[in-house]
Amino acid sequence: MRRMFWAIACVAFFALPIQAQERMDVIRIGIIGCDTSHVPAFTNAFNNPKQKELEGFKVVAAFPGGSADIPPSKDRVEGFTKQIREKHNVEIVDSIETLLTKVDVVLLESVDGRPHLAQATPVLKAGKKLFIDKPIAGSLADTLKIFALAKEHKTPVFSSSALRFSPGITKMRTDPKVGRILGAVAFSPCSLEPHHPDLYWYGVHGVETLYTLMGPGCVSVTRTHSKDADEATGLWNDGRIGTFRGTRSGKQDYGAFVFATTYIGPTGGFGGYEPLAVEIGKFFRTGTPPVSAEETIEMFAFMEAADESKRQNGARVKLETVTKAAAR
């Protein structure tokens, strides 16, 4: 009887159209927004048959999107769309609604954070696991709404910069030779974009690095701003101090300097996109976010508080204050 069952099952499977067989074997990934270099980077990772840690995934469809009032978006969307279509045979669709009929999970990649709430809403309502690339949104208010929607529709979601999973940075949290991290100065490029809070656009990479090292618990922020650089210093609830330095001139790089119980020194820098892609793959399989909603919300509150400190000429601003204001 057992042999007969398996024989019938095999006949039934191989009688299915190729597309149906593929759907049973592969988790189909859809992309929203083709206006960032992350799109070909993630597509190359997930569609690479030699990448064993990402076996069982395939980017199959994409909605190009794009923002006409942001040059880095409108000037790149056509090229990146063409690249994934021609190299990986990704189907290009004309709406998010159409995309959702063709995929199991979604990468929201739009470089502009402002439309993220509107773009994420149908995905969350459809119950499809969602990764949102940085910045998670164009405001702290929209960040709160995205996580509220995810909770309401019981749809797993997370957001992160690739810096969080760069090996030279993550090992600092677990290396016994480092000990407990007492403080850190994280740095990254920090170009500004007029439609976004200052640090949301690119400084988010360095702030993500800072939170990877320090963890949540920041209560207030002060910021010093000049044409060429920014420094945002946070006071944590246990007395630790962490600083983000964003640069707009001179050498540009990513990393941090750590002060710990048994170590003082540098971390590694950017480790590529594959470590993040691997974490996204785990998330798509398990539905367990590797970064909590609470930590992501706090991180964006840190950057909003830094903006408010700038408006108040460097005054100390509580994260609780800006979070309550955004929730109104």
N, C-alpha and C positions, 0 to 999 in steps of 0.2 A: 504493500500500500504506500509506504514512504517513497519508494522509487517511482511509483506511478504519479504521486503528488508532484514531485520535483520535475518529472518529465513534462507534466501538463503545465507547470509554472514556467518552465523554460520555453516551451512552445508558445505560450501566451505572451511572454515578454518579447521574444524575438519577432512575434507577429505585429508588435506595436510599430508605429512609424518611428523613424530615427529621432525626431524631435521629442516624442513622448519618452523614449528610452533615456535620452539625455536628461530630461526633467527628473526622472527617477534617480539618476546617478549624480547629478550636479546641482549644487546650490547656485541658482542664477542670480547674478548681481546686476542691479540697475544703477545708473549714475544720473544724478540731477546736477547740471551745471558743468560745462566743458571749457571753462575759462581760466583754468589754472594748470600748471605743470604737474600737479598732483594727479590729474586724470590719467595721462599716459603712464605715470609712475606706478599707480595702483593697478591699472589695467595690465601693464607688463608683469607685475608681481603675481596677480591672481590668475592670469592666463598663461603663465609659464609652466610647462609640464615638468620642468626640472626642479621646480620649487616644491619639494615634497611636503613642507609644512603647510602649504596652501592648496594641496591636492583636494579636489572635490568642489572647487569654486570656479566660476567663469563669469566674467563681465560680458553680458549678452546684449544690453540695450542702454541707450543714453538719451536724455533730453538736454539739448545744448544750453538753453537759457541765455544768460548774458545781461549785462547792465550797460545801457547806452551812455550813462553819465560818468562811468569810470573807465578811463582808457585802458588800464591793464586787463579789464574784462572784455570790452567790445573789440579790442584789437587782437585778442588771442583766441576767442571762442571758435572762430572758423578753422584756424590751424590745428588746434587740439582735437576738434571734432573730426576733421579729415584724417588726422593721424590714427585715432583709434578705430575709425571705420575701415581704413585701408589696411592697417597692419593686423588688426584683430577681428575684422569682419563684424564689428559691433553695429547692431541695428540702431539707426538714429530715428527717434520718434518726435512727434510734434506737440506732445502734451505729457504732463505728469500722470494724468489719468490713464493714458494709453500705456505708458511705461509700467504702471502697476499691474497691468494684466499680463505682463510678460516676464516678471521677475519675482523672486522670493524675498530678497533683502535689498536694501538701498544704501548707497553712498551719496550723501548730499555734499557736493563739492563746490558749489557756487562760491567764487572768491569774495563776492559782496555779501556781507552778513545780513544786510537789511531784508532781503526777501526770504531768509531762512525760515521764519515762522510760517509764512504763507506756503512755502514749498514743503515744509515738514508736515503740515497739518493733514493733507490727504494720506500721506504715508502712515502717520500715526493712527489715523482713523481706520486705515486698512489693516492694521495690526502687523505690519511688516517691520522687522528689526531695522533700526536706522543708526548709521554712523554719520555725524555732522562734523565736517572739517572745520578748522578754525577760521574765523571766530564763530562760535556757536550761533551768534545773532549779532545784530547791529546795535543792540541796546541791552541794558540789564533787565528792563521790563520784558522784552521779548524772550530773553533767556528764561526768566521765571515762567512765562506762558508756555514755552516749549516743554519744560519739565512737568508742568501741570497737566498739559494735554497728554503727555506720555503716561502719566499716572492714571488719568481718567480712562484712557483706552487700553491700559495694561500692556503697552507696547514698549519693549526695551529700547533704550536710546543712550548713546554716549557721545562725547566730543573730546578731542584731544589734539594737541600738536605732536608731531613726530618726535620732538625733543624729549617728551616724557619717557619714551621707551628706548632712547639711545643708550647702548650698553654702558658707556663710560659714565653716564649720569645715574642710571638706575642702580648700578652696583654700589654706589655710595650709601644707599639705604640699608644694604644687607652685609657689607664687608665688615667683618669683626675687627679689622685693622683700623677702621675709621672710627668706630664707636658711635655714640649718639651725636647727631648733628645739632650744634648749638647756635649756628648762624650760617648765613651764606650770602654771597654777592653773585647773582646770576646776570649774564649779559647776552644781548643779541642785537642785531640791527633793529632800528625803530623808526622806519619811514612813516610819515603821517598821511592820512587820507581824509579829506575834509568831511566826508559823509559818515565817518565813524568816530567813536570816542578814540582819543589819541593812541592808546596802547592796544586797542582791539585789533588794529589793522596788521601790525607786524611785531610790535613789542610783546604780543601774546606768547611768542615762542620763548622769550626769556622769562616771562612771568610763569609759564608752565614749568620751565626748568626749576625756578625758585620753589614752586609748590611741590614738585617731585621730591626735592630735597628736604623741605621744611615740613611738609604736610599741612593740613588745614589748622585753623586756630588763630588767624590774624584778626586783631580787633580794631586797628587803626593804621592810617597811612599818611605820610607826608611826602610831598613831591617838590623837587627842584627842577626847573625847566630852563633850557637855553636853546638857541637855534641849532646847536650841534649835538645836544645830548639831553637825556632825562635821567633823573634818579628818583625812584619811588621806594621809600623805606617803610617797612611794616613792623609793627610791634605785635608779637604773638602773646596769647593769653597766659603763657608760662614764662614770660619775660625774655624769650629769645627775640632776636632781631634779624630780619632778612631784607635784602636790598636787591632791586632790579635796576640795572644800568642799561639804558637803550642808547645806541649810537647812530648818528647820522653823518658822521665825517670820519676820516681816517680809516684804518683797517676794520673790516667787518667780519665778525665771527660769532660763534655760539659756544656757550659753556658756563662755568661757574667756578668760584673759589669757595671752598668749604672750611668752616671752623668747627671742629668736632672734639670729642673728649680725648681721642688718641691720634688725631690727624689734623694737620692744617695744610691745605694745598689745593691744586686744581682738580677738576673733574675732566672727563673726556668731553668731546664736542658732539656735533651732529653725526648720527650713525646711520643715515640713510632712511628710506621709507619702509624697507622690508620689516624691521621690528614692529612698527605700527601696524602694517598689513597683517602680520601674524596675529597680533592682539585682536584686530578686527575680525579675522577668521574665527578665532576662539569665541568671540562674542556672538557672531552669527550662528555658530553651532549651539552654544549653551544658553544664550539670552542673558548672560551675566555680564554687566558692564565692568570693565577693568578700572574705571574711574567713577566714583559716586556722583550723583546729581548734586549733593551737598557741597562737595569739594569744587566742582566746576562752577557752581553758583558763587561760592566764596571767591574764587579766582577772578571772576568777572566783576564782582563787587569790589575787589582790591583795585582793579583798573578803573572802575567808575569813581571810587574814592580818590584815586590819584588825580583824575580829571577835576574833581571838585576841589581838591587841595590846590591845584594849579589856579582855579578860578578865585580861590581865597588867598592867593599869594603865598602858598606854602604852609597854610594852617593844617593842623592835624585833623583828619576826618575819620569818623568811625564808620566801619563797614555796615554796622547795624543801621545807621542813619540812611545811607544811600539805598540799602536793600528795602527798608520800609517805604521810602519814597517811590521806588520803582514798582512796588507791589500795589500801589493805590490805583 
